[in-house]
Amino acid sequence: MTTDYHSHILPNIDDGSDSIKTSLKMIKMMKQQGIGIIVATPHFYMHREASLDSYLVKRQNAYEKLMAADPAVKDIHIGAEVAIEKGISVLGELEKLCISGTRLILLEPPFTQYNSWIVEEIDEIANSRRLIPIIAHVHRYMGVYSKSDLNSLMSVDAVFQINAEAFEHFSTRRFVNKLIS
């Protein structure tokens, strides 16, 4: 069964789905594409949230509303796409942002100038918190980070998540094929 580890299907929680109706359409399309397990990963920005607990309540409410609407794919797990910010590795109860039932945590590096603290935060999450980082849509940083910065990011002990869009263009397809090999 194919799993989508990075989706924004929960309604009214981030820049993904704007309603239950949209979420159900998205899930129906995913099912038609052969997706059997979906991980709902709404954005978590530490600096924007009042608290981790308020985010978790908001996420759980959106999940329950979606599940009550009887989606086409029933196997939906919750997680988060966690923005890597300075200090995220010491956030209390960071584990609650992992994909449900796992130690996997989806992390999104910033789309700003690269800084060494990004890798330091990922390493802290992996080593001190004993979580397994998944770096979100790593191919998107090709145009943001220099080649050496990208190599530094790629040197972390993590899983790298790639969107299907990466295979549309020669340069990103080449990068992804190199990453896979």
C-alpha positions as CSV (number, residue, x, y, z in Angstrom):
1,M,0.0,0.0,0.0
2,T,1.4,3.4,-1.0
3,T,1.8,6.0,1.8
4,D,1.8,9.8,1.3
5,Y,4.0,11.1,4.2
6,H,3.4,14.8,3.5
7,S,0.0,16.2,2.9
8,H,-2.0,19.2,3.9
9,I,-5.4,17.7,3.9
10,L,-6.7,18.7,7.3
11,P,-9.3,21.5,6.8
12,N,-8.8,25.1,7.9
13,I,-5.5,24.6,9.7
14,D,-2.9,25.8,7.3
15,D,-2.4,26.8,3.7
16,G,-3.7,23.4,2.5
17,S,-7.4,22.5,2.5
18,D,-9.8,25.3,3.1
19,S,-12.8,23.1,3.9
20,I,-14.0,19.6,4.6
21,K,-15.3,19.5,1.0
22,T,-11.9,20.3,-0.4
23,S,-10.2,17.7,2.0
24,L,-12.6,15.0,0.8
25,K,-11.9,15.8,-2.9
26,M,-8.1,15.7,-2.1
27,I,-8.5,12.3,-0.4
28,K,-10.6,10.9,-3.2
29,M,-7.9,12.0,-5.8
30,M,-5.2,10.4,-3.6
31,K,-7.2,7.2,-3.5
32,Q,-7.5,7.2,-7.3
33,Q,-3.7,7.6,-7.5
34,G,-3.3,4.4,-5.3
35,I,-2.6,6.1,-2.0
36,G,-3.8,3.8,0.8
37,I,-2.2,5.6,3.8
38,I,-2.1,9.3,4.3
39,V,-0.1,11.3,6.8
40,A,-1.7,14.6,7.5
41,T,1.1,17.1,8.2
42,P,-0.2,20.6,8.8
43,H,2.5,23.3,9.2
44,F,3.8,24.0,12.7
45,Y,5.6,27.3,13.2
46,M,6.8,27.6,16.8
47,H,6.9,31.4,16.5
48,R,3.3,31.6,15.3
49,E,1.6,29.3,17.7
50,A,0.3,30.4,21.1
51,S,1.5,27.1,22.5
52,L,2.2,23.5,21.4
53,D,-1.0,22.4,23.2
54,S,-3.2,24.9,21.4
55,Y,-1.8,23.7,18.1
56,L,-2.4,20.0,19.0
57,V,-6.0,20.8,20.0
58,K,-6.6,22.6,16.7
59,R,-5.0,19.8,14.7
60,Q,-7.0,17.1,16.6
61,N,-10.3,19.0,16.0
62,A,-9.6,19.3,12.3
63,Y,-8.7,15.6,12.1
64,E,-11.9,14.5,14.0
65,K,-14.1,16.7,11.7
66,L,-12.5,15.2,8.6
67,M,-12.8,11.6,9.9
68,A,-16.5,12.2,10.8
69,A,-17.1,13.2,7.1
70,D,-16.2,9.6,6.1
71,P,-13.2,10.1,3.7
72,A,-12.5,7.7,0.9
73,V,-9.1,6.7,2.5
74,K,-9.7,5.7,6.1
75,D,-6.1,5.1,7.1
76,I,-5.1,8.7,8.0
77,H,-2.4,9.4,10.5
78,I,-1.5,12.8,12.0
79,G,1.9,14.5,12.2
80,A,3.2,17.9,11.4
81,E,5.5,19.7,9.0
82,V,7.7,21.4,11.6
83,A,9.5,24.5,10.6
84,I,13.1,24.4,11.7
85,E,13.6,27.4,13.8
86,K,16.4,28.3,16.2
87,G,15.5,26.5,19.4
88,I,13.0,24.0,18.0
89,S,15.1,21.1,19.2
90,V,14.5,22.1,22.8
91,L,10.7,22.6,22.5
92,G,9.1,20.7,25.3
93,E,7.1,17.6,24.1
94,L,8.4,18.0,20.5
95,E,7.6,14.2,20.2
96,K,3.9,15.1,20.0
97,L,4.6,16.5,16.5
98,C,5.9,13.1,15.3
99,I,3.8,11.0,12.9
100,S,1.4,9.2,15.1
101,G,2.8,6.0,16.5
102,T,6.3,6.6,15.3
103,R,9.5,8.6,16.1
104,L,9.4,10.1,12.6
105,I,9.3,13.9,12.5
106,L,8.8,15.9,9.3
107,L,11.1,19.0,9.3
108,E,11.0,21.9,6.9
109,P,14.2,24.0,6.6
110,P,13.7,27.7,6.2
111,F,13.5,29.2,2.7
112,T,16.0,31.9,3.7
113,Q,19.8,32.2,3.6
114,Y,21.4,29.0,4.9
115,N,22.9,29.0,8.4
116,S,24.8,26.3,10.2
117,W,22.3,26.3,13.1
118,I,19.8,24.6,10.7
119,V,21.9,21.4,10.7
120,E,22.7,21.8,14.4
121,E,18.9,21.8,15.2
122,I,18.4,18.7,13.0
123,D,21.3,16.9,14.7
124,E,20.0,17.8,18.2
125,I,16.5,16.5,17.2
126,A,18.1,13.2,16.0
127,N,20.7,12.7,18.7
128,S,19.3,14.3,21.9
129,R,15.6,13.7,21.3
130,R,16.2,10.4,19.5
131,L,13.8,11.2,16.8
132,I,14.1,10.3,13.1
133,P,14.1,13.5,11.0
134,I,12.5,13.5,7.6
135,I,13.6,16.6,5.6
136,A,10.6,17.9,3.7
137,H,10.8,18.5,-0.1
138,V,14.6,18.6,-0.1
139,H,14.7,19.4,-3.8
140,R,13.1,22.8,-3.3
141,Y,16.2,24.1,-1.6
142,M,18.3,23.8,-4.8
143,G,17.5,27.4,-5.8
144,V,17.7,28.7,-2.2
145,Y,20.9,27.2,-0.8
146,S,24.4,27.2,-2.4
147,K,25.8,23.8,-3.5
148,S,28.0,23.6,-0.4
149,D,25.1,24.6,1.9
150,L,22.9,22.0,0.2
151,N,25.7,19.4,0.7
152,S,25.8,20.3,4.4
153,L,22.1,19.8,4.7
154,M,22.3,16.5,2.9
155,S,25.0,15.3,5.3
156,V,22.6,15.0,8.2
157,D,21.4,11.6,9.3
158,A,17.9,11.9,8.1
159,V,15.3,10.6,5.6
160,F,14.7,12.9,2.6
161,Q,11.2,13.5,1.4
162,I,10.7,14.3,-2.3
163,N,7.5,15.6,-3.9
164,A,6.4,14.2,-7.2
165,E,7.0,17.7,-8.8
166,A,10.7,17.1,-8.5
167,F,10.6,14.7,-11.4
168,E,9.1,17.3,-13.8
169,H,12.3,19.3,-14.4
170,F,15.6,18.0,-15.6
171,S,17.7,19.7,-12.9
172,T,15.6,18.5,-9.9
173,R,15.1,15.1,-11.5
174,R,18.9,14.7,-11.8
175,F,19.4,15.9,-8.2
176,V,16.7,13.4,-6.9
177,N,18.1,10.5,-9.0
178,K,21.6,11.2,-7.5
179,L,20.1,11.4,-4.0
180,I,18.3,8.1,-4.5
181,S,21.4,6.3,-5.8
